[in-house]
Amino acid sequence: MFKYSLDNKRYHTLNYFYRSKFDSKVFKVSLNAGFSCPNFRNGKGCIFCKDGSGNIYKDIPLKEQFEIVKIPLEKKWPNSKYIAYFQANTNTYASVNVLKEKYESVLSKPNVVGLAIATRSDALSTEILDYLSVLNERTFLTVEIGLQSMHKESLEFIKRGHDLDNFYKAIKELKKRNIFVVVHIINGIPGETKEMMVDTVKYLNSLGIDGIKIHMLYISKGTELEEIYLNNPFHILTKDEYIDIVCEQLEYLDEKIVVERITGDPIKEELTEPTWLLKKFCVLNDIDKEMKKRDIYQGDKVNYS
């Protein structure tokens, strides 16, 4: 069994990390605090984004949201602890006073052991970074940053709205403050080869990040990406291609980096392609099977000397 897993996985699982840190089952309570996005000011944002990340619960106070989301999870895993997960849109895109109000409203709830804040590298002012540093001393803080790809052409294609240098500086500032950093990447951006996708993982190793979320590029209805695809269809990774790429990425990923997600999770009614992504657990199981078949583990190809 891999040393950073309790689930017979061959990669560093989030379940293992939380169990080791908190000696308890921990689950994330996803919240929508009603934030916008600095890249959505032109009415479009990233080409794969429909309306900034979804609007579910946005008009419900955070404390009520927390209870709504927590209850079914609590039934499945009683006596657990919680991470309040500010997931929708860019959750540092506001003044520090607004951020304090939002975060504090759930941080004080019973058994909340941490906050996870999803944001962008271009929404982290020095003032906000300093506030996050103080917050990090009070609770277990995770900051999630979307990169998607290290490659300039890919960032331009998806209209990310910032460059790699902006991302690099943000990660360095977060790590300087000892904040736990998780980075999102996307496999299958048109024009990228398998080697380019693996290079993104190698690049992240060099930054000392703590966690990663690996996604498959999928096309949602009503997005600019769908319009591009319908007018000029491009190659979408097959399930087998995706699994092959992820397995190699994991071999090149430092074993200490927590794998928080390893596939996409689209909404069926909003998905155009690829439809194989709807069978999430089949994808996860097939990744496990392929790693076992190849007899590989996370970090096998990393030079730790």
Secondary structure in CASP SS format (residue, H / E / C, confidence):
PFRMAT SS
TARGET T0000
AUTHOR 0000-0000-0000
METHOD secondary structure of the structure
MODEL  1
M C 1.00
F C 1.00
K C 1.00
Y C 1.00
S C 1.00
L C 1.00
D C 1.00
N C 1.00
K C 1.00
R C 1.00
Y C 1.00
H C 1.00
T E 1.00
L H 1.00
N H 1.00
Y H 1.00
F H 1.00
Y H 1.00
R H 1.00
S H 1.00
K H 1.00
F H 1.00
D C 1.00
S C 1.00
K C 1.00
V E 1.00
F E 1.00
K E 1.00
V E 1.00
S E 1.00
L E 1.00
N C 1.00
A C 1.00
G C 1.00
F C 1.00
S C 1.00
C C 1.00
P C 1.00
N C 1.00
F C 1.00
R C 1.00
N C 1.00
G C 1.00
K C 1.00
G C 1.00
C C 1.00
I C 1.00
F C 1.00
C C 1.00
K C 1.00
D C 1.00
G C 1.00
S C 1.00
G C 1.00
N C 1.00
I C 1.00
Y C 1.00
K C 1.00
D C 1.00
I C 1.00
P C 1.00
L H 1.00
K H 1.00
E H 1.00
Q H 1.00
F H 1.00
E H 1.00
I H 1.00
V H 1.00
K H 1.00
I H 1.00
P H 1.00
L H 1.00
E H 1.00
K H 1.00
K H 1.00
W C 1.00
P C 1.00
N C 1.00
S C 1.00
K E 1.00
Y E 1.00
I E 1.00
A E 1.00
Y E 1.00
F E 1.00
Q C 1.00
A C 1.00
N C 1.00
T C 1.00
N C 1.00
T C 1.00
Y C 1.00
A C 1.00
S C 1.00
V H 1.00
N H 1.00
V H 1.00
L H 1.00
K H 1.00
E H 1.00
K H 1.00
Y H 1.00
E H 1.00
S H 1.00
V H 1.00
L H 1.00
S C 1.00
K C 1.00
P C 1.00
N C 1.00
V E 1.00
V E 1.00
G E 1.00
L E 1.00
A E 1.00
I E 1.00
A E 1.00
T E 1.00
R C 1.00
S H 1.00
D H 1.00
A H 1.00
L C 1.00
S C 1.00
T H 1.00
E H 1.00
I H 1.00
L H 1.00
D H 1.00
Y H 1.00
L H 1.00
S H 1.00
V H 1.00
L H 1.00
N H 1.00
E H 1.00
R H 1.00
T C 1.00
F E 1.00
L E 1.00
T E 1.00
V E 1.00
E E 1.00
I E 1.00
G E 1.00
L E 1.00
Q E 1.00
S C 1.00
M C 1.00
H C 1.00
K H 1.00
E H 1.00
S H 1.00
L H 1.00
E H 1.00
F H 1.00
I C 1.00
K C 1.00
R C 1.00
G C 1.00
H C 1.00
D C 1.00
L H 1.00
D H 1.00
N H 1.00
F H 1.00
Y H 1.00
K H 1.00
A H 1.00
I H 1.00
K H 1.00
E H 1.00
L H 1.00
K H 1.00
K H 1.00
R C 1.00
N C 1.00
I C 1.00
F E 1.00
V E 1.00
V E 1.00
V E 1.00
H E 1.00
I E 1.00
I E 1.00
N E 1.00
G C 1.00
I C 1.00
P C 1.00
G C 1.00
E C 1.00
T C 1.00
K H 1.00
E H 1.00
M H 1.00
M H 1.00
V H 1.00
D H 1.00
T H 1.00
V H 1.00
K H 1.00
Y H 1.00
L H 1.00
N H 1.00
S C 1.00
L C 1.00
G C 1.00
I C 1.00
D C 1.00
G E 1.00
I E 1.00
K E 1.00
I E 1.00
H E 1.00
M E 1.00
L C 1.00
Y C 1.00
I E 1.00
S E 1.00
K C 1.00
G C 1.00
T C 1.00
E H 1.00
L H 1.00
E H 1.00
E H 1.00
I H 1.00
Y H 1.00
L H 1.00
N H 1.00
N C 1.00
P C 1.00
F C 1.00
H C 1.00
I C 1.00
L C 1.00
T C 1.00
K H 1.00
D H 1.00
E H 1.00
Y H 1.00
I H 1.00
D H 1.00
I H 1.00
V H 1.00
C H 1.00
E H 1.00
Q H 1.00
L H 1.00
E H 1.00
Y H 1.00
L C 1.00
D C 1.00
E C 1.00
K C 1.00
I C 1.00
V E 1.00
V E 1.00
E E 1.00
R E 1.00
I C 1.00
T C 1.00
G C 1.00
D C 1.00
P C 1.00
I C 1.00
K H 1.00
E H 1.00
E H 1.00
L E 1.00
T E 1.00
E E 1.00
P C 1.00
T H 1.00
W H 1.00
L H 1.00
L H 1.00
K C 1.00
K H 1.00
F H 1.00
C H 1.00
V H 1.00
L H 1.00
N H 1.00
D H 1.00
I H 1.00
D H 1.00
K H 1.00
E H 1.00
M H 1.00
K H 1.00
K H 1.00
R H 1.00
D C 1.00
I C 1.00
Y C 1.00
Q C 1.00
G C 1.00
D C 1.00
K C 1.00
V C 1.00
N C 1.00
Y C 1.00
S C 1.00
END
